[in-house]
Amino acid sequence: MSSKVTPYKDSKLNKKAQVAQMFDNISKEYDGLNRVISFGIDIKWRNKVVDLVSKTKPERILDIATGTGDLAISLAKTNAKEIIGLDISDGMLEVGRQKIKHKNLENLIEMVIGDSENLPFDDNSFDAITVAFGVRNFENLDKGLAEIFRVLKPNGIFVILETSVPTKTPFKQGYRFYTKYILPTIGKIFSKDRSAYSYLSESASVFPYGEVLNNILRKIGFINVQDQPQTLGVATIYTASKA
């Protein structure tokens, strides 16, 4: 469903290439603008993801669509021995590398450029895999999730943090107004890429969430699938495992 929405309507590039280009374009402004747009609540959501992962005591973690590495850096609290952050945008990764260097985490966290739908790792490689605000950017959702399933170890944990749409009035109407009018306007004012935040808003509005995404995960083969709506339903944390 989400593959129908692309950042640049007139581009002849496929969605994957457009997403990489978009995040390269906004990489230097992404962190600051993201804090403004989410009112900083995204930090709280990421901390919940870290808590869920931490309980499983993973040794090796993969953070897909890591962007500038916010979640990968937070996952250092889990006492894992190795954390790999993978992203399709080298511009975002370079910002992340500088943050990791500043925090002296270079021996723990490695930033790798790569495609989430063709992961460069062996089967059953990771104790935990996370994706924060990235699955809706997959060109082929089923293929990306199947790759995650492949490289996750049996009994490992998979955690998704993604935007969702509130279902209760008046939060549903307020969310739609904010994402349709306010978010793109903020992006156009403060971002050099005027299309980027319109795409991020539109892709969030059409992406499957709740039980729909749960069923997609089950179809791929994941077990123990659960969803936990956050902040009136504007985001959802999904957890799953592998038999």
Phi, psi and omega in degrees: 000311184291341182293344179285342181261124180233156182295321187237105188299327184266000182283145176269356178287154175287172185301318183302313181292322178295319179297317178299316179297316181299312182290329172300318183295323187254009188302319185284338182256352192300310184301309183296316181290327179295320178297320181293312185296322182266001184059023178080359183290337181299333178295317178298318180296317180296322179297327176293322176298315179300318179298318180296317180292319184301324182297337182270355179052057181285148175264327184229122184238140173243124175251108184271147186056046187294338179061237180270012169086013182304311182289320179302318179294318179296328181291349175299337179291345183283352184067025174295155180273337181209133176231127177246126174256123183243137178207157181274346183256115180289334177297316177294317181299322181294322174297318179296320180299320179293322178294319179295318178297318180298328182265006179057044181248018184295333179280349182253319187249128176245130178260125188233131174278133183185169184258123182297340181265002177209069188292134184275048183225155178288162174302147173054050186262336190234141176283332181213141176228134180233152172218118178248116178055043182231333187295332180287350177267355177297137176289320177236101187300313182299319181293318179296317179292324178294324177293320177298315178301320182297316187270353176282137178288151171305137183071005176285166181251138175241126182233127175249134167244120184213154176295153176213178185247122177303145183253349184258142174283140004265007185295325179299313181292319179296320179296315181298319179295315182297313184286331182278325187244313187285308184301309179298327179293316176300316179299318181293326181287318189255352183249144176284342178257099187289338182277336191300310186281338170293318178296314181300323178290312183293319181295326178293324185287336183253355184285138179296140182217171178064223185295334178296313178290324175306314182292328175295317178298317179296321179298323179293331180127357180292150177239172179052042183281127179219152175235143181232097178300144182238143173048065176065014176096009180284346174215160178219139173257127178248136175237145179206167180221182182228131182293000000 
